[in-house]
């Protein structure tokens, strides 16, 4: 029976061809499957590069604005770091604390 399988002309070449295609297509680091995965990874990295480049441009414009405009520096200091003049009082209203208190009271009921 095994002799009949190999007696078909060019059958051994077909078997070797199929095994070669499987090895090239799906096994190893240079396979077609790995190639497509690498292309997907490259596209994700390019999107990440675009995102960080836009953040970089935004930060550069903010730095330029801070260096050229003293009012902008004062605004950032007052908004982010709660700096104030000597005769001022600052009240910080935070909705997140109020929301967390409500949820803790609701779970206690």
N, CA, C and O of each residue as an XYZ file, in Angstrom:
436
protein
N       0.823     -1.201      0.000
C       0.000      0.000      0.000
C       0.865      1.262      0.000
O       0.572      2.225     -0.709
N       1.930      1.246      0.800
C       2.817      2.405      0.840
C       3.536      2.574     -0.483
O       3.832      3.697     -0.891
N       3.810      1.508     -1.136
C       4.485      1.587     -2.422
C       3.584      2.245     -3.459
O       4.065      2.945     -4.350
N       2.277      2.019     -3.345
C       1.342      2.603     -4.296
C       1.280      4.121     -4.137
O       1.126      4.844     -5.122
N       1.399      4.604     -2.900
C       1.359      6.046     -2.649
C       2.534      6.742     -3.310
O       2.355      7.786     -3.937
N       3.725      6.190     -3.184
C       4.901      6.800     -3.760
C       5.055      6.518     -5.251
O       5.876      7.132     -5.932
N       4.266      5.595     -5.735
C       4.388      5.274     -7.154
C       3.697      6.303     -8.043
O       3.950      6.359     -9.247
N       2.828      7.112     -7.452
C       2.198      8.177     -8.231
C       3.294      9.174     -8.601
O       4.053      9.606     -7.732
N       3.386      9.542     -9.868
C       4.466     10.443    -10.293
C       4.397     11.784     -9.557
O       3.323     12.359     -9.381
N       5.523     12.247     -9.149
C       5.699     13.555     -8.529
C       5.027     13.689     -7.156
O       4.925     14.807     -6.652
N       4.568     12.603     -6.535
C       3.926     12.682     -5.230
C       4.928     13.102     -4.155
O       4.589     13.894     -3.276
N       6.136     12.591     -4.210
C       7.123     12.968     -3.202
C       7.474     14.447     -3.315
O       7.786     15.087     -2.311
N       7.427     14.983     -4.498
C       7.701     16.409     -4.669
C       6.554     17.249     -4.106
O       6.774     18.320     -3.538
N       5.348     16.756     -4.268
C       4.181     17.453     -3.733
C       4.222     17.461     -2.209
O       3.926     18.483     -1.589
N       4.585     16.337     -1.601
C       4.681     16.255     -0.142
C       5.755     17.215      0.367
O       5.528     17.931      1.342
N       6.902     17.239     -0.270
C       7.978     18.135      0.129
C       7.541     19.594     -0.044
O       7.858     20.437      0.796
N       6.834     19.890     -1.100
C       6.334     21.246     -1.342
C       5.355     21.673     -0.252
O       5.444     22.793      0.251
N       4.432     20.803      0.114
C       3.455     21.126      1.160
C       4.164     21.340      2.489
O       3.854     22.291      3.206
N       5.104     20.475      2.828
C       5.850     20.640      4.081
C       6.646     21.946      4.053
O       6.711     22.643      5.066
N       7.242     22.284      2.936
C       7.986     23.537      2.814
C       7.093     24.756      2.984
O       7.475     25.715      3.656
N       5.910     24.730      2.383
C       4.975     25.852      2.510
C       4.530     26.007      3.953
O       4.434     27.128      4.451
N       4.258     24.901      4.631
C       3.855     24.967      6.034
C       4.981     25.537      6.883
O       4.738     26.384      7.743
N       6.206     25.085      6.655
C       7.336     25.597      7.424
C       7.566     27.080      7.179
O       7.790     27.841      8.120
N       7.511     27.483      5.945
C       7.734     28.895      5.617
C       6.568     29.766      6.095
O       6.775     30.887      6.559
N       5.365     29.253      5.981
C       4.202     30.063      6.298
C       3.895     30.189      7.776
O       3.393     31.227      8.207
N       4.182     29.160      8.572
C       3.678     29.178      9.940
C       4.707     28.888     11.020
O       4.390     29.059     12.197
N       5.899     28.466     10.696
C       6.886     28.086     11.701
C       8.104     28.996     11.576
O       8.560     29.288     10.471
N       8.619     29.435     12.705
C       9.854     30.209     12.708
C       9.624     31.701     12.819
O       8.502     32.194     12.705
N      10.720     32.401     13.045
C      10.621     33.851     13.231
C      10.491     34.596     11.905
O      10.109     35.766     11.904
N      10.791     33.967     10.801
C      10.681     34.604      9.490
C       9.458     34.136      8.727
O       9.403     34.283      7.506
N       8.479     33.577      9.415
C       7.304     33.056      8.734
C       6.385     34.191      8.285
O       6.528     35.336      8.716
N       5.471     33.859      7.441
C       4.507     34.838      6.948
C       3.624     35.324      8.096
O       3.287     36.507      8.162
N       3.252     34.426      8.994
C       2.436     34.802     10.153
C       3.182     35.802     11.035
O       2.603     36.797     11.471
N       4.453     35.546     11.295
C       5.249     36.484     12.088
C       5.399     37.814     11.360
O       5.431     38.868     11.996
N       5.490     37.777     10.050
C       5.599     38.998      9.257
C       4.359     39.877      9.440
O       4.475     41.088      9.630
N       3.177     39.266      9.383
C       1.943     40.033      9.566
C       1.821     40.554     10.995
O       1.333     41.664     11.204
N       2.252     39.778     11.973
C       2.227     40.253     13.354
C       3.172     41.429     13.541
O       2.849     42.383     14.249
N       4.332     41.364     12.914
C       5.278     42.477     13.006
C       4.737     43.730     12.328
O       4.936     44.839     12.825
N       4.058     43.565     11.200
C       3.451     44.729     10.528
C       2.389     45.374     11.415
O       2.295     46.600     11.470
N       1.591     44.566     12.105
C       0.578     45.082     13.019
C       1.243     45.833     14.170
O       0.786     46.908     14.557
N       2.299     45.281     14.705
C       3.019     45.925     15.799
C       3.632     47.252     15.342
O       3.621     48.233     16.086
N       4.156     47.278     14.145
C       4.739     48.509     13.596
C       3.663     49.588     13.453
O       3.913     50.750     13.774
N       2.477     49.221     12.977
C       1.415     50.222     12.835
C       0.980     50.758     14.192
O       0.687     51.947     14.317
N       0.933     49.898     15.217
C       0.599     50.372     16.565
C       1.662     51.326     17.082
O       1.339     52.340     17.700
N       2.923     51.012     16.837
C       4.008     51.889     17.276
C       3.989     53.222     16.545
O       4.311     54.255     17.133
N       3.619     53.212     15.277
C       3.525     54.485     14.530
C       2.409     55.364     15.075
O       2.557     56.583     15.151
N       1.286     54.745     15.458
C       0.207     55.517     16.080
C       0.672     56.107     17.404
O       0.338     57.245     17.733
N       1.435     55.341     18.158
C       1.965     55.833     19.423
C       2.945     56.979     19.187
O       2.950     57.950     19.944
N       3.769     56.881     18.157
C       4.700     57.953     17.814
C       3.930     59.218     17.471
O       4.286     60.304     17.928
N       2.870     59.087     16.665
C       2.063     60.256     16.309
C       1.451     60.900     17.548
O       1.409     62.125     17.663
N       0.980     60.071     18.468
C       0.379     60.586     19.702
C       1.407     61.380     20.507
O       1.120     62.485     20.966
N       2.606     60.816     20.676
C       3.627     61.495     21.469
C       4.183     62.717     20.748
O       4.585     63.680     21.401
N       4.215     62.702     19.433
C       4.652     63.898     18.708
C       3.647     65.035     18.889
O       4.046     66.191     19.033
N       2.366     64.725     18.885
C       1.369     65.774     19.106
C       1.459     66.312     20.531
O       1.317     67.516     20.743
N       1.695     65.435     21.514
C       1.889     65.899     22.889
C       3.140     66.774     22.986
O       3.147     67.786     23.687
N       4.186     66.377     22.284
C       5.429     67.152     22.289
C       5.189     68.544     21.715
O       5.657     69.533     22.279
N       4.467     68.633     20.605
C       4.177     69.941     20.002
C       3.351     70.808     20.943
O       3.598     72.008     21.066
N       2.360     70.194     21.613
C       1.526     70.936     22.559
C       2.382     71.454     23.714
O       2.250     72.608     24.122
N       3.256     70.600     24.236
C       4.117     71.013     25.342
C       5.108     72.095     24.917
O       5.397     73.010     25.688
N       5.624     71.994     23.706
C       6.543     73.014     23.216
C       5.844     74.370     23.096
O       6.420     75.403     23.437
N       4.616     74.361     22.617
C       3.897     75.637     22.511
C       3.594     76.198     23.901
O       3.624     77.414     24.094
N       3.304     75.334     24.863
C       3.055     75.803     26.231
C       4.338     76.367     26.850
O       4.300     77.381     27.547
N       5.462     75.716     26.597
C       6.741     76.223     27.100
C       7.044     77.585     26.483
O       7.480     78.500     27.181
N       6.817     77.720     25.189
C       7.052     79.010     24.526
C       6.147     80.084     25.116
O       6.573     81.218     25.331
N       4.906     79.719     25.371
C       3.967     80.680     25.944
C       4.403     81.073     27.357
O       4.319     82.245     27.723
N       4.863     80.116     28.145
C       5.316     80.416     29.501
C       6.553     81.306     29.500
O       6.696     82.168     30.367
N       7.447     81.106     28.534
C       8.667     81.904     28.474
C       8.393     83.320     27.982
O       9.109     84.253     28.345
N       7.377     83.482     27.171
C       7.140     84.806     26.589
C       6.048     85.600     27.301
O       5.950     86.812     27.108
N       5.236     84.952     28.110
C       4.104     85.647     28.714
C       4.102     85.398     30.228
O       3.813     84.282     30.661
N       4.413     86.401     31.029
C       4.416     86.202     32.487
C       3.020     85.930     33.058
O       2.894     85.285     34.099
N       1.991     86.408     32.395
C       0.617     86.138     32.856
C       0.288     84.648     32.748
O      -0.444     84.110     33.580
N       0.823     83.986     31.731
C       0.580     82.553     31.575
C       1.237     81.777     32.700
O       0.664     80.810     33.201
N       2.431     82.187     33.103
C       3.108     81.521     34.205
C       2.306     81.699     35.496
O       2.178     80.763     36.285
N       1.776     82.886     35.705
C       0.967     83.140     36.894
C      -0.305     82.292     36.869
O      -0.709     81.740     37.893
N      -0.921     82.192     35.717
C      -2.143     81.394     35.593
C      -1.877     79.930     35.935
O      -2.659     79.309     36.655
N      -0.789     79.382     35.427
C      -0.460     77.970     35.697
C      -0.141     77.778     37.172
O      -0.570     76.796     37.779
N       0.609     78.709     37.751
C       0.956     78.589     39.167
C      -0.298     78.631     40.031
O      -0.389     77.911     41.025
N      -1.250     79.457     39.666
C      -2.469     79.566     40.469
C      -3.392     78.368     40.256
O      -4.021     77.904     41.207
N      -3.485     77.864     39.037
C      -4.394     76.754     38.761
C      -3.850     75.416     39.252
O      -4.571     74.654     39.896
N      -2.601     75.131     38.957
C      -2.052     73.798     39.254
C      -1.494     73.684     40.664
O      -1.614     72.635     41.295
N      -0.891     74.741     41.157
C      -0.167     74.645     42.417
C      -0.835     75.455     43.527
O      -0.286     75.567     44.623
N      -1.991     76.009     43.262
C      -2.795     76.749     44.239
C      -1.999     77.853     44.925
O      -2.172     78.098     46.119
N      -1.130     78.517     44.172
C      -0.396     79.653     44.716
C      -1.333     80.848     44.752
O      -2.236     80.981     43.925
N      -1.098     81.714     45.730
C      -2.015     82.840     45.898
C      -1.237     84.061     46.363
O      -0.082     83.977     46.779
N      -1.914     85.193     46.277
C      -1.357     86.413     46.822
C      -1.537     86.380     48.334
O      -2.311     85.579     48.856
N      -0.816     87.259     49.036
C      -0.851     87.258     50.504
C      -2.240     87.600     51.045
O      -2.622     87.099     52.103
N      -2.997     88.434     50.348
C      -4.295     88.865     50.860
C      -5.461     88.056     50.274
O      -6.605     88.507     50.337
N      -5.197     86.875     49.707
C      -6.229     86.054     49.078
C      -6.490     84.796     49.891
O      -5.644     84.332     50.655
N      -7.671     84.271     49.704
C      -7.988     82.951     50.229
C      -8.464     82.099     49.068
O      -9.182     82.581     48.191
N      -8.068     80.839     49.058
C      -8.451     79.929     47.981
C      -9.310     78.823     48.560
O      -8.958     78.197     49.560
N     -10.445     78.593     47.911
C     -11.322     77.495     48.288
C     -11.314     76.483     47.155
O     -11.609     76.815     46.006
N     -10.978     75.258     47.487
C     -10.938     74.204     46.487
C     -12.188     73.357     46.648
O     -12.411     72.741     47.690
N     -12.999     73.337     45.597
C     -14.221     72.537     45.596
C     -13.967     71.302     44.762
O     -13.565     71.388     43.601
N     -14.204     70.160     45.364
C     -13.922     68.912     44.674
C     -15.181     68.060     44.669
O     -15.659     67.649     45.727
N     -15.716     67.796     43.496
C     -16.923     66.978     43.383
C     -16.634     65.504     43.622
O     -17.538     64.757     43.998
N     -15.401     65.068     43.415
C     -15.057     63.657     43.584
C     -15.197     63.215     45.035
O     -15.671     62.109     45.293
N     -14.795     64.055     45.991
C     -14.943     63.700     47.400
C     -16.413     63.587     47.758
O     -16.816     62.667     48.470
N     -17.197     64.503     47.275
C     -18.627     64.492     47.563
C     -19.278     63.242     46.970
O     -20.145     62.637     47.600
N     -18.873     62.860     45.783
C     -19.425     61.672     45.141
C     -19.017     60.413     45.892
O     -19.825     59.494     46.025
N     -17.780     60.346     46.389
C     -17.349     59.159     47.130
C     -18.050     59.072     48.475
O     -18.323     57.967     48.945
N     -18.358     60.225     49.124
C     -19.115     60.198     50.374
C     -20.525     59.674     50.131
O     -21.052     58.903     50.934
N     -21.135     60.091     49.025
C     -22.497     59.618     48.710
C     -22.530     58.125     48.485
O     -23.446     57.449     48.953
N     -21.557     57.602     47.786
C     -21.545     56.169     47.513
C     -21.279     55.380     48.785
O     -21.813     54.282     48.940
N     -20.467     55.905     49.704
C     -20.217     55.173     50.940
C     -21.447     55.189     51.833
O     -21.689     54.221     52.555
N     -22.244     56.280     51.804
C     -23.480     56.322     52.569
C     -24.526     55.383     51.963
O     -25.290     54.745     52.686
N     -24.551     55.306     50.647
C     -25.519     54.429     49.996
C     -25.223     52.967     50.270
O     -26.148     52.172     50.436
N     -23.948     52.598     50.321
C     -23.608     51.196     50.578
C     -23.845     50.843     52.043
O     -24.078     49.678     52.364
N     -23.789     51.842     52.945
C     -24.024     51.579     54.354
C     -25.499     51.358     54.641
O     -25.841     50.701     55.625
N     -26.387     51.896     53.798
C     -27.836     51.768     54.021
C     -28.252     50.409     53.731
O     -29.434     50.086     53.855
